[in-house]
Amino acid sequence: MRVFDLPVEDLRRLAESVRAETAPESAADVFARMTWTVLVEPGDQVAGQLLGSIGPRRSLELLIAQDPSPAIDVWLAEGVDPRRAERIVTDAFGRWRPRLAVRPVVRAIEQAAGLGITVVQPGDEGWPAGFAALGPAEPIALWLRGGRSALEALTRAIAIVGARASTGYGEYVATELAGGLAERGVAVVSGGAYGIDAAAHRATLAAEGVTVAFLAGGLDRYYPAGNSDLLARVARTGLVIAEVPPGVPPTKFRFLGRNRLLAAASAATVVVEAGIRSGSLNTAHHALAIGRPVGAVPGPVTSPASAGCHRLLREENAVCITSADDAIELAGGDRHDEVAGYEPADPAVVRVLDALGVRRGRAVDDVARSSGMAVGEVLGILTLLEVADVVRRVDSGWVRVPGSRAPGRDPHSGERRR
Amino acid sequence: MRVFDLPVEDLRRLAESVRAETAPESAADVFARMTWTVLVEPGDQVAGQLLGSIGPRRSLELLIAQDPSPAIDVWLAEGVDPRRAERIVTDAFGRWRPRLAVRPVVRAIEQAAGLGITVVQPGDEGWPAGFAALGPAEPIALWLRGGRSALEALTRAIAIVGARASTGYGEYVATELAGGLAERGVAVVSGGAYGIDAAAHRATLAAEGVTVAFLAGGLDRYYPAGNSDLLARVARTGLVIAEVPPGVPPTKFRFLGRNRLLAAASAATVVVEAGIRSGSLNTAHHALAIGRPVGAVPGPVTSPASAGCHRLLREENAVCITSADDAIELAGGDRHDEVAGYEPADPAVVRVLDALGVRRGRAVDDVARSSGMAVGEVLGILTLLEVADVVRRVDSGWVRVPGSRAPGRDPHSGERRR
């Protein structure tokens, strides 16, 4: 059993060095998956489809042997017409072959081993269940820095993402949200960038929660460099994850691909601040595309840093998020407390109380005339309100009890009553 | 023809004094309507139903004669069961009778005439068509201060409402919205209160637009007193309107009733700032109840003055409003300009551009390997981009043209590009 003419012992040694499955019969498969992460760009659905159908090793053997026919059969079996099937596979082989070489793969694995980077693949314990929603765009394998046990936290995670060019307001809200989620045992997923992402990671760490950063480039270098210390701290208790191998630089395309991982690893995605062209909107669109709820934190309409959030609220049916409780509800969880709401009081009661003063007593028929109600009804309500200590009888009629809590409220007031 | 034993000449004189319809056969009807605005509280649906079925004068005659049977027949004809029909009318007569007297009606009309207040009733030219949505809660008549011709503006009006306890931010946004609507020929409807309402009226006047204030109390006194000068200015070019006659003080109940007029007179309602218990939410609920669109302006989630707006966005499907254009679109109009949006570029183009620098040229097969694409595809894209002046050939291969506008964008940036 050989891949790239490497003996299986070498494959096992390489797999073991990144703590991947090492049973003799699977070592070649693991090695093939790691190879595929070198060959393809993130989200290559043709690769995903091929590996899912005939396995990573067989797929790799076909590519090495330049034998597309069995691969074409995969699409024919799906009912794709023969010319299109051939085209799909020929194109794919054409884009994968330029990178086909054993050296870069071995180098990536050795570099990973040197840095304590490990590999996890679909089917392994802890493989994020949420990735299944990506279908053939599911990552082929993940490279991790940090404790693999933190993968478990992704069963209950929310992504908090946003602009690098954040404002103090946005960072404050990201901090509050992430801290609140951490306190409730929810993992915070983000992209490790400056601004909102960094605030979310930092607040989760401060609250001793689990936070997971998905990066666009290989984990040999933390990007951006200014967040190196933060990402090293993230890896200490949580995880830093990439689907590309060590040595691969982050590119625009890889950022876009990485965004789908943020969305798919999380039960919900919350955008805290985003300019009108922010990449966070791309993450939100990935979440919407796989049916995950998306929330957006509003901000001043005068702030360009919130314009993308407002756009999500206006045009994409994003849910307005103002607190960690809102975010948990967005993800389908129970709110911890309920905000008291506007609830109109009984109109008849409002009318009777409108007619009463706190000093001078007023006769029932006077109250009836003033409130436009029947005498009997007024008397009935006054009797009920008397029991509730809201009104009382005086010599000259009825008065409101000063300081009593009326079962209505100022109907045109902007003040919040606590 | 007499009402309250007043000869028809008196009725005509009184009607004429408030510039209401004065044809001999209608003078008694007009007088009866004005009487009904004295007898009932805002939104009395039983009165609305009765007047709509048998007319204001006949309804009044039955009340004076204490003859409920013909009134009960109105509900029987609607299929209401006899006991309930009797109960509805008996209750209504019970609440209307305490106020039944000719003197207060004549006094209200004379007071109106003295202040230049006029009356408009359903069917009159300029009667706001939007009120029809209120059904039996449609106002029986309106008392106006200002030029009746301004009623015409209500055919194209948007309500801007909000907290009295507004912030500088809220007042700024209300000013921008109202000014923007005025410039586009849209009338601004509001409630004449401190805070957001005042800012909306003031900005409309400053932009020489038409603004209409609906008050909860009679127009003999402007409420709140601190806005007297502002409301007097509103009446000079626009209108101040109440459904209750002069001399009637504003009460909580009348504020709630007034709110339905704000909603019904406007094609859409926008809440700018509102605490969690603000009366503006009541106005928004009235709008939703009659199927009118509701918008809410977001603000910082840290601001209690925006909490009611965020609640509308979260729980009532209100539309997020950030500009006058948004408000016009909310009301079903055309936007004047379109905000440029996030639109992902062709992924293959992004991948090719990712692989190029602006200085050192790169060979096509090198670009192919680096971007994970086939050589042929890379060459095709480079050729297209060369035509668009985004890339060019150099000795050593291909480079990006510095400063060229790439058909992608920074995928994780919060900055707004203008």
Interface residues (C-beta under 8 A of the other chain):
Chain A: L39 V40 E41 D44 D91 G94 R95 W96 P98 R99 G162 A163 R164 A165 S166 Y169 Y172 V173 G191 A193 G195 I196 A216 T251 K252 F253 R254 F255 L256 N259 E273 A274 G275 I276 R277 S278 G279 S280 L281 N282 H285 V297 P298 G299 P300 V301 T302 P304 A305 S306 A307 G308 H310 R311 L313 R314 V319 C320 I321 T322 S323 D326 V339 A340 G341 Y342 P344 P347 V350 R351 L353 D354 A355 D365 A368 R369 S371 G372 M373 A374 V375 G376 E377 G408 R409 D410 P411 H412 S413 G414 E415 R416 R417
Chain B: L39 V40 E41 D44 D91 G94 R95 W96 R97 P98 R99 G162 A163 R164 A165 S166 Y169 Y172 V173 G191 A193 G195 I196 A216 T251 K252 F253 R254 F255 L256 N259 E273 A274 G275 I276 R277 S278 G279 S280 L281 N282 H285 V297 P298 G299 P300 V301 T302 P304 A305 S306 A307 G308 H310 R311 L313 R314 V319 C320 I321 T322 S323 D326 V339 A340 G341 Y342 P344 P347 V350 R351 L353 D354 A355 D365 A368 R369 S371 G372 M373 A374 V375 G376 E377 G408 R409 D410 P411 H412 S413 G414 E415 R416 R417
